[in-house]
């Protein structure tokens, strides 16, 4: 029973950590961050099983993580308002060519990172962007003006 409690506590801890880290950093992991997350996985395993290398302990710990993940999925499908808490909500970071500096700061995303994402989609200037949305997965969706400035229907371009 102790392994189940430890697994549940560490699952919630990891969930909180990924929410705190921010979506802009989770969407684009560097090599170092990937290695760090892999190392964290090993440390979590040791914390859950207390160096118990039995198959039973491993199955129990993974089972608890799987059940809690399915529980979050069920909560998200049953109670749509909870999605904002469990997964976050998309936020607008550029509207009519003007970056929302406050929102970018809140999401811990720099103008350079935003412009880098835009350049990867062939966007050269902020005024070409009608709307940019930081999605819950950390990627930015760009809606550009058709002719680089006129108010025509936006064409989605997701990165």
GUMI-908677 format. One record per residue (C-alpha): y, z, x; chain; residue number from 1. Coordinates in steps of 0.2 Angstrom, whole numbers, plus 5000, padded with zeros to 4 digits. Layout:
residues N
<y Y; z Z; x X; kette A; nr NUM>
...
end
This chain:
residues 159
<y 5000; z 5000; x 5000; kette A; nr 1>
<y 5012; z 5003; x 5015; kette A; nr 2>
<y 5011; z 4985; x 5020; kette A; nr 3>
<y 5016; z 4979; x 5003; kette A; nr 4>
<y 5031; z 4991; x 5003; kette A; nr 5>
<y 5036; z 4985; x 5021; kette A; nr 6>
<y 5034; z 4967; x 5016; kette A; nr 7>
<y 5045; z 4969; x 5001; kette A; nr 8>
<y 5058; z 4978; x 5010; kette A; nr 9>
<y 5059; z 4965; x 5025; kette A; nr 10>
<y 5058; z 4951; x 5012; kette A; nr 11>
<y 5074; z 4958; x 5004; kette A; nr 12>
<y 5082; z 4961; x 5021; kette A; nr 13>
<y 5079; z 4943; x 5026; kette A; nr 14>
<y 5086; z 4936; x 5010; kette A; nr 15>
<y 5101; z 4947; x 5012; kette A; nr 16>
<y 5103; z 4941; x 5030; kette A; nr 17>
<y 5102; z 4922; x 5025; kette A; nr 18>
<y 5115; z 4925; x 5011; kette A; nr 19>
<y 5127; z 4934; x 5024; kette A; nr 20>
<y 5125; z 4921; x 5037; kette A; nr 21>
<y 5132; z 4908; x 5026; kette A; nr 22>
<y 5127; z 4891; x 5020; kette A; nr 23>
<y 5137; z 4881; x 5032; kette A; nr 24>
<y 5127; z 4889; x 5047; kette A; nr 25>
<y 5110; z 4888; x 5038; kette A; nr 26>
<y 5112; z 4870; x 5034; kette A; nr 27>
<y 5114; z 4865; x 5052; kette A; nr 28>
<y 5103; z 4875; x 5063; kette A; nr 29>
<y 5106; z 4873; x 5082; kette A; nr 30>
<y 5091; z 4874; x 5094; kette A; nr 31>
<y 5095; z 4892; x 5098; kette A; nr 32>
<y 5096; z 4897; x 5080; kette A; nr 33>
<y 5080; z 4890; x 5076; kette A; nr 34>
<y 5072; z 4899; x 5091; kette A; nr 35>
<y 5080; z 4915; x 5085; kette A; nr 36>
<y 5073; z 4913; x 5067; kette A; nr 37>
<y 5056; z 4910; x 5074; kette A; nr 38>
<y 5057; z 4926; x 5085; kette A; nr 39>
<y 5064; z 4935; x 5070; kette A; nr 40>
<y 5048; z 4930; x 5061; kette A; nr 41>
<y 5037; z 4937; x 5074; kette A; nr 42>
<y 5047; z 4953; x 5074; kette A; nr 43>
<y 5046; z 4954; x 5055; kette A; nr 44>
<y 5027; z 4952; x 5056; kette A; nr 45>
<y 5026; z 4967; x 5068; kette A; nr 46>
<y 5037; z 4977; x 5057; kette A; nr 47>
<y 5027; z 4973; x 5042; kette A; nr 48>
<y 5009; z 4976; x 5049; kette A; nr 49>
<y 5013; z 4989; x 5062; kette A; nr 50>
<y 5003; z 4979; x 5075; kette A; nr 51>
<y 4988; z 4979; x 5062; kette A; nr 52>
<y 4980; z 4962; x 5067; kette A; nr 53>
<y 4967; z 4962; x 5053; kette A; nr 54>
<y 4966; z 4947; x 5042; kette A; nr 55>
<y 4968; z 4959; x 5027; kette A; nr 56>
<y 4985; z 4965; x 5033; kette A; nr 57>
<y 4991; z 4947; x 5036; kette A; nr 58>
<y 4985; z 4940; x 5019; kette A; nr 59>
<y 4993; z 4955; x 5011; kette A; nr 60>
<y 5010; z 4953; x 5019; kette A; nr 61>
<y 5010; z 4934; x 5016; kette A; nr 62>
<y 5004; z 4937; x 4998; kette A; nr 63>
<y 5019; z 4949; x 4995; kette A; nr 64>
<y 5031; z 4936; x 5002; kette A; nr 65>
<y 5024; z 4923; x 4992; kette A; nr 66>
<y 5024; z 4933; x 4976; kette A; nr 67>
<y 5042; z 4938; x 4979; kette A; nr 68>
<y 5047; z 4920; x 4982; kette A; nr 69>
<y 5039; z 4915; x 4966; kette A; nr 70>
<y 5047; z 4930; x 4957; kette A; nr 71>
<y 5064; z 4923; x 4963; kette A; nr 72>
<y 5060; z 4906; x 4957; kette A; nr 73>
<y 5055; z 4913; x 4940; kette A; nr 74>
<y 5071; z 4923; x 4939; kette A; nr 75>
<y 5081; z 4907; x 4943; kette A; nr 76>
<y 5072; z 4897; x 4930; kette A; nr 77>
<y 5072; z 4911; x 4916; kette A; nr 78>
<y 5090; z 4917; x 4919; kette A; nr 79>
<y 5101; z 4903; x 4925; kette A; nr 80>
<y 5116; z 4915; x 4928; kette A; nr 81>
<y 5106; z 4923; x 4942; kette A; nr 82>
<y 5106; z 4907; x 4952; kette A; nr 83>
<y 5123; z 4911; x 4958; kette A; nr 84>
<y 5117; z 4927; x 4965; kette A; nr 85>
<y 5100; z 4921; x 4972; kette A; nr 86>
<y 5105; z 4904; x 4979; kette A; nr 87>
<y 5124; z 4904; x 4978; kette A; nr 88>
<y 5135; z 4891; x 4970; kette A; nr 89>
<y 5143; z 4875; x 4977; kette A; nr 90>
<y 5161; z 4876; x 4982; kette A; nr 91>
<y 5175; z 4863; x 4983; kette A; nr 92>
<y 5181; z 4863; x 5001; kette A; nr 93>
<y 5193; z 4847; x 4999; kette A; nr 94>
<y 5202; z 4842; x 4984; kette A; nr 95>
<y 5213; z 4826; x 4984; kette A; nr 96>
<y 5213; z 4825; x 5002; kette A; nr 97>
<y 5218; z 4843; x 5005; kette A; nr 98>
<y 5206; z 4855; x 5013; kette A; nr 99>
<y 5205; z 4872; x 5005; kette A; nr 100>
<y 5208; z 4883; x 5021; kette A; nr 101>
<y 5205; z 4899; x 5012; kette A; nr 102>
<y 5188; z 4893; x 5005; kette A; nr 103>
<y 5183; z 4886; x 5022; kette A; nr 104>
<y 5187; z 4902; x 5030; kette A; nr 105>
<y 5177; z 4912; x 5017; kette A; nr 106>
<y 5162; z 4900; x 5020; kette A; nr 107>
<y 5165; z 4902; x 5039; kette A; nr 108>
<y 5167; z 4883; x 5041; kette A; nr 109>
<y 5180; z 4876; x 5053; kette A; nr 110>
<y 5190; z 4860; x 5049; kette A; nr 111>
<y 5182; z 4852; x 5065; kette A; nr 112>
<y 5165; z 4855; x 5057; kette A; nr 113>
<y 5171; z 4848; x 5040; kette A; nr 114>
<y 5179; z 4833; x 5049; kette A; nr 115>
<y 5163; z 4830; x 5059; kette A; nr 116>
<y 5153; z 4829; x 5043; kette A; nr 117>
<y 5165; z 4817; x 5036; kette A; nr 118>
<y 5165; z 4806; x 5051; kette A; nr 119>
<y 5146; z 4805; x 5050; kette A; nr 120>
<y 5148; z 4797; x 5033; kette A; nr 121>
<y 5161; z 4785; x 5039; kette A; nr 122>
<y 5176; z 4795; x 5033; kette A; nr 123>
<y 5191; z 4794; x 5045; kette A; nr 124>
<y 5204; z 4805; x 5037; kette A; nr 125>
<y 5205; z 4819; x 5024; kette A; nr 126>
<y 5216; z 4808; x 5013; kette A; nr 127>
<y 5201; z 4797; x 5010; kette A; nr 128>
<y 5191; z 4811; x 5002; kette A; nr 129>
<y 5194; z 4814; x 4984; kette A; nr 130>
<y 5182; z 4829; x 4983; kette A; nr 131>
<y 5171; z 4837; x 4996; kette A; nr 132>
<y 5158; z 4850; x 4990; kette A; nr 133>
<y 5149; z 4863; x 5001; kette A; nr 134>
<y 5132; z 4863; x 4993; kette A; nr 135>
<y 5121; z 4878; x 4992; kette A; nr 136>
<y 5109; z 4871; x 5005; kette A; nr 137>
<y 5124; z 4870; x 5018; kette A; nr 138>
<y 5127; z 4852; x 5017; kette A; nr 139>
<y 5143; z 4844; x 5012; kette A; nr 140>
<y 5144; z 4831; x 4998; kette A; nr 141>
<y 5159; z 4819; x 4999; kette A; nr 142>
<y 5167; z 4809; x 4985; kette A; nr 143>
<y 5178; z 4796; x 4992; kette A; nr 144>
<y 5191; z 4785; x 4984; kette A; nr 145>
<y 5185; z 4767; x 4983; kette A; nr 146>
<y 5200; z 4759; x 4993; kette A; nr 147>
<y 5204; z 4774; x 5004; kette A; nr 148>
<y 5218; z 4781; x 4993; kette A; nr 149>
<y 5219; z 4774; x 4975; kette A; nr 150>
<y 5214; z 4785; x 4961; kette A; nr 151>
<y 5198; z 4776; x 4956; kette A; nr 152>
<y 5181; z 4784; x 4951; kette A; nr 153>
<y 5174; z 4793; x 4965; kette A; nr 154>
<y 5158; z 4787; x 4973; kette A; nr 155>
<y 5146; z 4801; x 4979; kette A; nr 156>
<y 5141; z 4801; x 4997; kette A; nr 157>
<y 5130; z 4816; x 5001; kette A; nr 158>
<y 5126; z 4821; x 5019; kette A; nr 159>
end
